[in-house]
Amino acid sequence: MHSCGLLYVILDSQVIEENNLDIYKLAEKLSLYEIDFFQFRFKNLSDKEAVEISFKLNKIFHKRKKVFIINDRPDIALASEADGVHLGENDFPVNLARKVLRDKKIVGRTIHSYTEFLQVKEEKIDYLSVGPIFSTSLKPELTSISQKDIEKILKETRKPVFAIGGINLKNLKKVLNMGFKNIALCQGLILSKSLEKTVKRFKEKLI
């Protein structure tokens, strides 16, 4: 994985449902654009629904040679033939996820502080998400990560690092000034009026 200007889009089932979007049409459209990673995040679906949707999404993204990641669940990542799993602080442990998925699959991890970074530093992780950069309605309980922590994390890892949390076109410059090259976002893209134009504008600014 190269670490220059990657755009990572999260398809959150709750956001998609609340805004009456069709997840498959959205995925088809977005797969045509310059997006590097996709993640399917779901909290309130049954395992059966989650596997079915993941499998269909995987087909859409693989047709366009995109990387497709499942949030939280290595078992569903395996069942849907996705490229890997993304884990949070209280999710499946990384070493066990690796056992389920083997080494060929991608394992990503979200961290919220430098302290957390030190805890996961030696684990077999392929990339990190750091945040929230700004407060976000999707994770209202979390406070923004400090610039000091960001600088230390970016300095001490060679893995791709994605900024995450409340990012949109208006505050993107601030994010890049913090030292990030890669960004992950959800509402800042999937709810935009013109998906294509928004993707283009993000990619132009990611060097």
N, C-alpha and C positions, 0 to 999 in steps of 0.2 A: 504493500500500500504506500503510495506516495503521500507526502504531507503538505501539498500545496493547493490552497484554494478549493477545498472540498465542500460541497453543499449536501446536507443531510436533511431529509424531510421526514417528519413523523406523521403517520396517518393515525390519528387518535380516534377510536371508535365513538367516544362520547361527543367530541367536537363535531364529528361528521354527522352523527345522528341528530344532535341539537340544531344543526344548520341545514337539515334535510338534504344532505348531499348523497349522491350515489357513490359508494366507495370504489366500485369497479370502474365506473366512468372516469372518476377522478384519477385513479391509478393509471388507466389507459392514457389519459391526457398527459399527466406528469411524466410518464415513462418516455414520452417523445422529446422531452427537454433535457437540458444539461444538468441533471441532478445525479449525484454520484451514489448516494446511499438512500435507501428507503427503510423505514421501520414501521411495523404494525404494532400499535399499543392499544390494549383492550383491558378494561377492568371488570366490566359487568356482563361479559358473555359467558355462556356455558362452554366447557371444553370442546364439545361437539361443534358448536357454532364457530368458535375460534379456529379450530383445525380446518373446517370447511372454507372459511374466508381466507385464512392464511394460504391454503393450497391454491386457491384461485388467484390470489394476489401474486404468489410466487410465479405462477405461469405467465402472468402479464409482465412482470419485471424481468424474468429470465429471457423472455422473447426479445427484449430490448437490451439484454446483457447488463442489467443493473444489479447492484448488490442489494439483497433483501434480508432484513434482520427482524427477528421476532423479539418483542419486549418480554422480559421476565422468565419466559418458559422454554428451557432447552428441549423439553419433550415435544412441545408443539413445533419448535423449530425443526426438529428431526422428522416429525410426522409429515410436515408440510414441505419438506425438502428445501427449506430456506438456507441462506448462506451462513447464518449464525444467530447469536442471541445477544441481547443487551441487558445487563444486570444493574440493579440499583443496590443501595446499601443494605436493605432488608430482604433482598431476593435470594434466590438460589446461590450457594457459594460457588465461586469461580472454579475451584478445583473439581467439584462434582459436576459442574456444567461441562468442563473439559472431558470428564469421563464419559458423559452421555454423548457428547458431540465429536469426540476425537480431535486430533490436531488440525485437521483440514478445515474445520469451521472457524468462523470469526467469533471472538468473544469481546464485547465492549463493556465498559463500566462507567457509571456516573459517580462523580465525587463532588462534595460540596465544600471541601476545605483542604488545606495543606496537610493537616493531621490525617485526614482520610487518605490522602494521596500516599503518605508514608506507610499506611497500613496495607495498601494494595500494590505498592511499587514493585514488589518481587513476584507478583502473581502473573500467570500466563494470560495476559490481556493484550489484545491487538490495538485497541484505541481507547481513549478516555473522553468522556463528556464532562465539562466543568461548568458548574453553575449552581443556582440560577445567577445569571449576569444581572438581570433586572427582575423585579418581582413579577410573577406570572399567576394568572387566575387558575392555571392548571395545577400549580403547586403552591397554594396560598400559605402553607405552613412554613415554607423555607425563606430564610433571609438571604439577601444577595451576598455573594462571595467577595472578599476584599481584594483590592488591587495587589496588595502585598502577597497574598496567597497565590494569586494568578501568576505573578512574576516568578515566584519560587517554583511552582509546578512546571511552567513552560521551560524554565531553565534546566530543570532536573530530569526531564524525560525526552526521549527521542521518538516516542510513539506519536501518532497523529492525535491532536487534542482539538476537540470541538467545543466552542462556546455554546451554551444552551440557556434558555430561559428569557422569555419576553422580547426576543430579538425581532426587529422589523427594519424596513428600509430607512426609517427616520433615525434609528439609533445605531445602525450598522457601523457608521464611521467611528463612533465611540468604542465599539467592540474591537475593531481592527486596531485602533490606537492603544488598546490594552495589550496588544501583542499577538492576538489570535489570527490564524490564517484560515481556519475552517469553522463553519457554523452549522448548528443543527437548529431547526425551527419547525413549528407546527402551524399555529394560527396566523403567524406573520406571512405565511405563504398560501396555505390551503384556503383561506377565507378571502384572498385578494380577488378583485374584480377581473383582472386579466392575468391568468396564471403564467402565460408565456412571457408577457412583458415583465412581470415581477421576477421570474426566474432569471431572465436576461440581465435585469438590473442588479440582482444579487451577484451573479457570476462575473459581471464586469468589474465589480468592486473587490472581488476575491482574487488576489493576485497569487 
